[in-house]
Amino acid sequence: MRINKYISETGVCSRREADQWIEAGRITINGETATLGSKVNEGDAVCVDGQPLGEKKPGIYIAFNKPVGITCTSEPHIKDNIVGFIGHPERIFPIGRLDKESEGLILLTNDGDIVNEILRVENAHEKEYLVTVDRPVTDEFLNRMASGVRIMGVMTRPCAVKRLHPNCFSIILTQGLNRQIRRMCATFDYRVRRLQRIRIMHIRLGTLKRGQWRNLSREELSGLGIHA
């Protein structure tokens, strides 16, 4: 088994983070520093910063209503990190990100394989947001947002946009560029006042209170291809 897959399956981090740890020289296999192409065989001793990795644990999949001010990282030294805020008894990490200034639904897990399935751009999974801006939205603004906006040198994918109130609209994205919604709005001189994610694929925020988390239901897990 490739070393990054082995590490992610123990639940300590995602496969992407495992690659970063390997590149930083933090991983050893039987006392030898691992490389990105290293393989792990049965009985090998794998360590992170000299500490042995544990056995693979049962899958954990939770939905969390992230408050503003919480950073989506599992790095313990970062103030107000999401993992420390939740305080789950098992090691978990966030699937993707929500900006520190944004709030709403984010998933966390100890299953590194499901991360790639959810985040892979070509899968075009929907994510829905409620956006409040600093002035009334016009039909022209909504139409241009929906048809695609050039940000960071690329054109965003067409998306579904709907006015909810004079200064508020919903938007459904199938990609996740860095600060995408805020950059799209800024192109048309709108400033985002509040940004809340309310859905990831078939999983909805619902009535989950800010700062609270819950385990995904059997039906939600089934929709992710996980049979509990």
C-alpha positions in Angstrom: 0.0 0.0 0.0 1.3 3.5 -0.8 2.4 5.4 2.2 0.0 8.3 1.8 -3.0 6.0 1.6 -1.8 4.0 4.6 -1.5 7.2 6.7 -4.9 8.5 5.7 -6.6 5.2 6.5 -5.4 5.4 10.1 -7.5 8.6 10.4 -4.7 10.9 11.4 -5.1 13.2 8.3 -6.2 13.3 4.7 -4.1 11.9 1.9 -3.2 15.4 0.7 -1.9 16.3 4.2 0.0 12.9 4.3 1.8 13.9 1.2 2.8 17.2 2.8 4.1 15.3 5.9 6.1 13.0 3.7 7.7 15.8 1.7 8.6 17.5 5.0 10.4 14.4 6.2 8.2 13.7 9.1 7.3 10.1 8.1 9.5 7.1 8.6 9.1 3.4 7.7 11.1 1.0 9.8 13.3 4.0 10.9 14.0 5.2 7.3 12.6 8.5 6.0 9.7 7.8 3.6 9.3 9.4 0.2 6.1 10.0 -1.8 6.6 6.7 -3.7 7.3 4.6 -0.6 5.2 1.4 0.0 4.1 0.0 3.4 4.0 -3.8 3.9 2.3 -5.7 6.6 4.3 -5.5 9.8 6.2 -2.3 8.9 6.6 0.3 11.6 5.3 3.7 10.4 5.9 6.8 12.5 5.0 10.5 12.4 7.6 12.7 14.1 9.0 9.5 15.7 5.6 8.5 17.1 4.0 5.2 15.9 0.8 5.4 13.9 -2.1 3.5 15.3 -4.3 0.9 13.6 -7.1 1.9 11.3 -10.2 3.0 13.2 -13.9 2.7 12.4 -15.0 5.5 10.1 -16.2 8.8 11.6 -18.3 11.1 9.5 -19.8 14.2 11.0 -21.5 17.4 9.9 -20.6 20.6 11.7 -22.1 24.1 11.7 -18.9 26.2 11.7 -19.1 29.6 13.3 -17.4 32.7 11.9 -13.8 32.9 13.3 -13.0 29.2 13.3 -10.1 28.1 10.9 -10.6 24.9 8.9 -7.3 23.1 9.8 -6.3 20.2 12.0 -3.0 21.9 12.9 -3.2 22.2 16.7 -0.9 25.2 17.0 -3.3 27.4 14.9 -5.6 29.4 17.2 -9.3 28.6 17.0 -8.7 25.6 14.7 -11.8 23.6 13.8 -10.6 20.3 15.3 -9.8 21.8 18.7 -13.1 23.7 18.7 -15.1 20.5 18.2 -13.1 18.4 20.7 -14.1 15.1 19.2 -12.6 12.1 21.2 -11.1 10.6 18.0 -8.7 12.2 15.5 -10.7 13.8 12.7 -10.0 16.4 10.0 -12.1 18.7 7.8 -13.1 17.8 4.3 -12.2 20.9 2.3 -12.5 24.4 3.7 -14.7 27.3 4.7 -13.1 30.7 5.0 -12.5 31.9 8.5 -15.0 34.7 7.8 -17.7 32.2 6.5 -20.0 29.9 8.4 -22.2 26.9 7.9 -21.9 23.3 6.9 -18.6 21.5 6.7 -17.9 17.7 7.0 -15.2 16.1 9.1 -13.9 12.6 9.0 -11.1 10.2 9.8 -11.5 8.6 6.4 -8.9 9.9 3.9 -10.4 8.1 0.9 -13.8 9.8 1.1 -12.0 13.2 1.0 -10.9 12.7 -2.6 -14.3 11.5 -3.6 -16.1 14.6 -2.3 -13.5 17.2 -3.3 -12.5 15.9 -6.8 -13.4 18.7 -9.2 -14.5 16.5 -12.0 -17.2 15.0 -9.8 -18.9 18.4 -9.9 -20.6 17.9 -6.5 -23.0 20.7 -5.6 -22.5 23.0 -2.7 -25.2 25.6 -1.8 -24.6 28.9 -0.1 -26.7 31.9 1.2 -24.9 35.2 0.5 -25.7 38.6 2.0 -24.1 41.6 0.3 -23.8 45.3 1.0 -26.4 46.6 -1.4 -29.4 45.3 -3.4 -28.6 42.7 -6.1 -29.7 43.5 -9.6 -31.0 41.1 -12.3 -27.8 41.9 -14.3 -25.6 41.0 -11.3 -27.4 37.7 -10.8 -27.3 36.8 -14.6 -23.6 37.6 -14.8 -22.8 35.6 -11.7 -24.8 32.6 -13.1 -23.1 32.7 -16.5 -19.5 32.6 -15.1 -17.0 35.2 -13.8 -13.4 35.5 -14.6 -11.4 35.4 -11.3 -7.7 34.6 -10.8 -7.3 34.1 -14.5 -10.0 31.5 -14.9 -13.7 31.5 -15.8 -15.9 30.1 -13.1 -18.4 27.4 -14.1 -22.0 28.4 -14.8 -24.0 28.1 -11.6 -27.6 28.5 -10.2 -28.2 31.9 -8.6 -31.5 33.1 -7.1 -32.5 36.3 -5.3 -34.0 35.6 -1.9 -34.2 39.2 -0.5 -33.1 42.6 -1.8 -29.5 42.1 -0.5 -29.4 38.3 -0.3 -29.2 35.5 -2.8 -28.5 31.7 -3.0 -25.8 30.2 -5.2 -25.0 26.6 -6.0 -21.4 25.9 -7.1 -19.9 22.8 -8.5 -16.3 23.9 -7.9 -14.3 25.3 -5.0 -11.9 28.0 -6.0 -10.2 29.9 -3.3 -12.7 32.5 -1.8 -14.7 32.0 -5.0 -17.9 33.7 -4.0 -16.3 36.7 -2.4 -14.1 37.1 -5.5 -17.0 36.8 -7.9 -19.0 39.4 -6.0 -16.0 41.7 -5.8 -15.8 41.7 -9.6 -19.1 43.5 -9.7 -18.2 45.8 -6.7 -20.3 43.9 -4.2 -19.0 43.2 -0.8 -20.0 40.0 1.0 -21.5 40.7 4.5 -22.4 37.1 5.4 -21.6 33.8 3.7 -23.3 30.6 4.9 -23.0 27.1 3.4 -26.2 25.2 3.8 -25.7 22.1 1.7 -23.0 19.8 0.4 -24.3 17.3 -2.2 -27.3 15.7 -0.5 -26.3 16.7 3.1 -28.1 19.7 4.5 -27.3 22.0 7.4 -30.9 21.9 8.4 -31.6 22.9 12.0 -28.1 22.1 13.3 -27.2 25.0 15.6 -24.1 27.2 15.1 -21.1 25.5 16.8 -22.8 22.1 17.0 -22.1 18.9 15.2 -23.9 15.6 14.5 -23.0 12.2 13.0 -24.2 11.7 9.5 -27.3 9.5 9.1 -27.4 6.1 7.5 -29.1 7.7 4.5 -26.5 10.4 4.2 -23.6 7.9 4.4 -25.3 5.7 1.7 -25.3 8.8 -0.5 -21.6 9.0 -0.1 -21.2 5.3 -1.0 -20.5 4.3 2.6 -22.5 1.4 4.1 -22.6 1.5 7.8 
